């Protein structure tokens, strides 16, 4: 992403809670704190001289995708989200304001089922939110080879279009 001219910031949200691995209980307990950390990261990035604060996007993988979508649903500074094999917590399904979203998911994902991507797609359609979706046949919870190359190209095209 940096090679494409984007300023990239990696938010280490686990550091806020001293977490090294997130199981279901840890995630439920710390999710709001991690969302706050990402919000702090947005504030930091928006003040950075290399950043146009009107063009902030979030990109997340797995739990990071859940967090990115959750933060974006509440944070008007976020103009787009690229989410890899994630979803949005059910608690947020009823009241979502979302920027454009790119959904990238493996159809054979056993960690975050593809049904999460479909539910997100349905939510975005219901709220008339612009989105793109690519489901990768045979892919699990991660991409490699041509899938990874395709996902990277889709990400860049999506960000160019929306931010």
N, C-alpha and C positions, 0 to 999 in steps of 0.2 A: 504494500500500500504506500509506503514512504517513497518507493521508487516510481510511483505514479503521481507524485506531487502532493500527497496527503500528509498532513501532520498526524502522527500516530502516537497515542498515549495508551499504555497498558495499565489498567487499574488493578492493583493487587488487593481485591476486596477481602480475601481471606486474612490478610495481615491485620485488619481491624479487629478481628475476633480471635486471633491466634490459631486459626483453623488450618489443618494440613490436609484433611479429607472430609468430604461432606456426605454423610448419610442422611436419611430422611429426617431424623430428629434434629440433627445439627442444622440442616437447611431450614427447617421450619422455625427454629429458634433464632437463627441469625439472618434470615432473608431481609428483614427490614433494615438491619444495620448495614448489610452489604449494599442494599439499594441506596442508602444514605452515602456510602463511600463512593458509589458511582456518581451520585449527584455532586459530591465534592470534587470528583475528577472532572466533571463537566465544567464546574466553576473554574477550576485551575486551568483547564484547556482553553476556555473562553477568554481568559486573561493573557494567554501566551501570545507573544508578538507574531508568531507564524500562523495563527489561527484566525479565520474569519468566523466570529462568534455566531453569525447568522447561518452558518453552514456546518453544523455539528451533526454527526451521525454516530450511531453505536453499532458495533459488530460483536457478536457473542457466540460462543460455542457451548452447547449443552446447558449446564447450569448458568453459564454466562449469557446464553441466549435468553433464558427465562428472565434473568435479571435485566438485560438490556430492554426487552419488551415491556417489562413491568415498569421500569424507570421511564421509558418513552411514553407510556400511557398516561403518566402524571406530569411529565416534564416538557413544557412547550419549547424549550431550547433545542430539543432533539428533532431534527428534520427528516431523518430516515433511520431505519434499522435493517441490518443484515443479520439474519439468525440462521446458524448452522445447527441442525438437529436439536432444537429446543421446543419451546412452547410458551404459553402464558398461563399463569396460575388460574385455576377455576374461580378463585375469589374475585378476579378482575374481569371476568366475562360479562358482567352486568353493566359495567360503566367504563367503557373504554373509549378514549380519544387517542388515536394512534396516527403517527406519521406514516408515510409509505414504508412498506415492509417487503423484504426479499426473504422468502422461505426456502431453505435448502435442506433436504432431508433424505436419508436412505430408507428405501422401502422395507428393508430387512433389519432395521434398527431394533435391537433387543433391550437397549438401555432406556431410550426415549422412543416409544412406539410411534410409527408414522401417523397414527390416529391423532397425535398431538398437533402435527402439521395440518391435518385436515380440519381439526377443530379451530385452529387459528385461522385458516383460510375462510371457514364459514363465518367466524366472528368478523373478519375484515370485510367480507361481502355484506354482512348484515349492517355494518356501520359505514358502508360505502367508502372504505379506505383503499387507496391504491395499493396494489400488491402484485408481486410476481411469485410464482412457485415453481420449483423444480424438484421432483421426486426422482431419486436415482435407483433404478431397478437393481437388485442384487447388493446394494450398498448397505452397510450396517451403520454403526455409530462412529463414523469417520469416513473420509474419502481418501482415495489414493489414485495415482496414475491419471488417466484421462478424466475421471470424475473430479479430481482435485483441480486440474487445469480448467475444466469447464466451470466449476464453482467460482474459481478465482476470476475468470473472465466475466461471468455474470455479475459478480460483486462489483467490479470496476465499472461495468456498463450501467448498473443500477445506481451507483453513487454519482456517476457523471450526470445521469438523468435527473436525480432528485436532490442533490446538494450542489 
